[in-house]
Every structure is written in C-alpha cells, then in structure tokens.
Amino acid sequence: MILLFLILILLLSGLLSAVVSRWNAQNARWTALSALVIDLLLAISICGRTWIDPATENNSWIAVWKTPWIPQLGIEFHLGIDGLSLTMVILTLFLGILAVLVSWKEITERIGFFHLNLLWVLAGIVGVFLALDLFLFYFFWELMLVPMYFLIGVWGHENRIYAAYKFFIFTQVSGLLMLLGILGVYFIHGQTTGDYTFNYNDLIHTDMDSWTAWWLMWGFVLAFAVKLPAVPIHTWLPDAHTEAPTAGSVILAGLLLKTGAYGLLRFVLPIFPNAAEALAPYAMTLGAIGILYGAKLAFAQTDFKRLVAYTSVSHMGFVLLGIFAMNEWAYQGTVMQMIAHGLSTSALFIMAGILHERTHTRDLDRMGGLWSAAPRMGGVTMVFVMASLGLPGLANFVAEFLILIGVYQVSMVLAGLSVIGLVFATVYSLRLMQKVFLGPNTENWRIDDLCMREWIIVGALILFLIVLGLYPQPVLDTVQPTIDRLLLLPNEVEHYSYLPPQPLSSDIGGGIR
C-alpha cells in the first residue's frame, strides 16, 4: 500500500492546502511541505528492500500493488516500483520540497490554489513513475498537464498565457497520439491472445508484425520526445520556462522532462525492441543535433531563464543519445544524467528566481558586478554553473562521461560531436557568470545576499551534486537490475526483419558496477 500512499498523500494534501489557506496562507505552505517530507521519507524507506519473487511479477521490481479498476476493459490500478522508478520518485519529492521552499516568498496571491496545483502535478509525476497499467499511465500523464498549465498561466510572467497555451497544445496533441498507440497495442494483444489487458508485463510480450510495431511506436515516441524535449519539437520549452514562476521552472526542468526519458526507457524499448533498434541511428543523430543546437541558442540568449532553458535542450540531447545507444554504459549514464540535470538545472532556475526577486530583471545585459554585492550568491552560482558544464567531481561529469563511453561503442562520429557540445557548454556557462556576477556594476546594484531559507535550498543541491559526483555507486547499484532487464528484453521477444536492418553494436559487457 505504500505505493498508493505516495500518490494519495499528495492528492489529499493538495486539497487540504486549498482549504486551510482560507484561514491563513501559511497553513497551505506548511501543509504542502509536510506532505512532501512525509512522502520523501516513505520513498526512502523503500531503499534497500529485497527484490520480489520473479515468478510473481518481473525480476526487476522491488514492490507492486494492484487492484481491479475497470475489469470489464482489463484496466487495473496497478503500481510498481523498481530501481529506476525509485530514483525518479525520490528526485521528484526532493525537488518538490525545494519548489515549495523557493515559492515561500515569491507566491503571494491565491496561495492555496497554487499549492493545490503544485502537489497535484507532483502526484501525476509520481503516478507516471509508478504506473504498470498503460491506461493508468495515460491517466497520470494527463493529470500532470492541467495543474502545470495553471502554474504557468496564473503565476507566470508577462507572456504567461501564450506560454501556457503552447505547453498545453504540444503536450495534449502528443498525449493523444500516445493514447492511440496504447489502444493499438491493447487490441493487437487481445486479438492474438484473447486477453484484453493494459497490464505492462503482458503487453511487453505482444506479438506484432514489424510495420505495425513501427507505426504504433511512433505514438509513444512523439509523446515522450515532446516532453524530453527533442529537436525539432522542443519549441514549447523556452517559452514555458521563461514565463513560469520559479517553482514551475523547477518542476518543468527537473521532473517533467524526465517523464519523457522515463517513457522511452520503460515503454518504447521493451514493447517495441526491434522498431526501437531501427529508429536508434536517427534518434541518436537527433540527440547529437540537440546537443549542439541547444548549446548554440543558449549562447545567444540575453534572458537568464531562457538561456538555462536552452541548456536543457542541449543536456537532454545526451539522454536521447544514451537511451538509443542501447548498451550498459549508456543506460547508466542516462539515469545519472536524468538525476544530475534535474539537480543542476533546477538550481540554476532557482538562482534566476532569487536574482529576479531582488533585481526585477532577467536581462543579462543589465546585470553585472553582482559578485561584489552578493559574494555568497556568486560563489553558489559558480558551483551550479560548473556542474552544468560537466566539471569533474560533480554529478553531471559522471553522467556525461558514461554516456560518451556508451555512444563511442556505437558511433565515434556522434561521440565526437557530443564532445564538441561539451566545449560549447563551457562557453555559454562561463558567459553566464561573466554577464551576471563579473564585469562592471553599471546599474549600481545593491542586493541582499542569500538568506537562511535560500541557504537550505542551495546547500542541499550542492551537497547532492558533490556526493553523486564523487560516489555515484549507490544510484548505479539501485538501477542496475532495471538496466539488466532492458539489456535482456530484446532477446525475449521474437525479432522481425526491418529494411534496412540497423545493427547498432556488438554485445558490450561491463559497465560500472
């Protein structure tokens, strides 16, 4: 039942936050914070549990819970957690706590409604990471949409309505395509086996011909690629990030983008192993393009948040590369990149929000010389910038290093282009520091340095970036059973012939253990 409680606590606390805010706005903040802390402790309590009997479910699951929901249609309320989903759930709840703390002073209107939407979007994200019924997965996928729309549209900046509409349209259209893909797999499985079910463990063994698999896969791929986001369907992201409140940017960058990567790993590769293998060279090429394109546009920005938004396009290109490299090194690096990017990019958005609160601008050309005015803030931002560009000793370096090793096994050219992307990351990251904290203080800024609440936020982020950079082994050990399952799944499904066949690599053993 702990898996169900992880979701219910967030949903019910969101409603409670809206109610108690009628008497005191602070009640909503404390209610949301308390719910997320309790949820995080519950998620951490799952760590270290023994794997369940492979005969009962799937040999990579730690725990499962299910009960009939709409049995006439084969729909169950089926939740499961493995190493991958556990790390993502912990990341979700940790960043959720920071989102509440960072909005403590920033959000001053409709506070109860704000925390209702914040907790509900987090509940949707946790549900996405736990759902083992494809209909339930789609339900939680859509649950993320409406609260995020309100977070951007109600508490965002000047062009928030445009950004909210754009986010809604991109996500809704791609989500409907995924629903068509889910229904296609559902009906094909039912016709071939006589068992109409949305159960994930059954559908990953669905027998279908190559062209059917190819077209159904695209429904999933487009939905996940939009959320990732992959070039060229990334254009909603810079607008959404720029206009969202700081907490919204943290949720978008740190968590919503990860649902796209998670969907590719959890659904596309296991359900369509051969179609995914045929798609891999093109997907990896798009990943490399995204790395370079995002870096180029990041360098060209003059808005702090928009610059960081384009760095997400670049960094998530590494995730796309790692997923479709399809070997152990790349998978390990992909999971690490999902975590490291969630921490470092959320940190930069938090710093952008802190600066905007004090200077009332995000224009890099107006900033400058802020290090002398707020030296602690400058030092903290330098740590996050170094993490973003992949400095050894911080989490992003481990992630990108593993991905590059895995990609090198498949394509030396794409690995070389990705390394060039890292050089570009150094350029735009150092430009950000130069523009904001160094140079002349032409506007004579006088700003307060970090307060205690802000120190708690940035201190926690720095701690995890350093710990994961120096000792990533616990995370790698946690996700290893899931990675092993991904490596074995293609051998358990009958292979179909694609034209032309696209062999990606020989069997690569090893990886970090």
Salt bridges, closest charged atoms under 4 A:
GLU57 OE2 - LYS66 NZ 3.70
GLU57 OE2 - HIS78 NE2 3.80
ASP82 OD1 - ARG266 NH2 2.73
ASP239 OD2 - LYS166 NZ 2.90
ASP239 OD1 - ARG306 NH1 3.38
ASP303 OD2 - ARG362 NE 3.15
GLU328 OE2 - ARG513 NH2 3.45
ASP365 OD1 - LYS435 NZ 3.05
GLU443 OE2 - ARG366 NE 3.05
ASP449 OD2 - ARG376 NH1 3.90
GLU454 OE1 - ARG358 NH2 2.86
ASP484 OD1 - ARG513 NH2 3.68
GLU492 OE1 - HIS205 NE2 3.93
GLU492 OE2 - ARG485 NH1 3.24
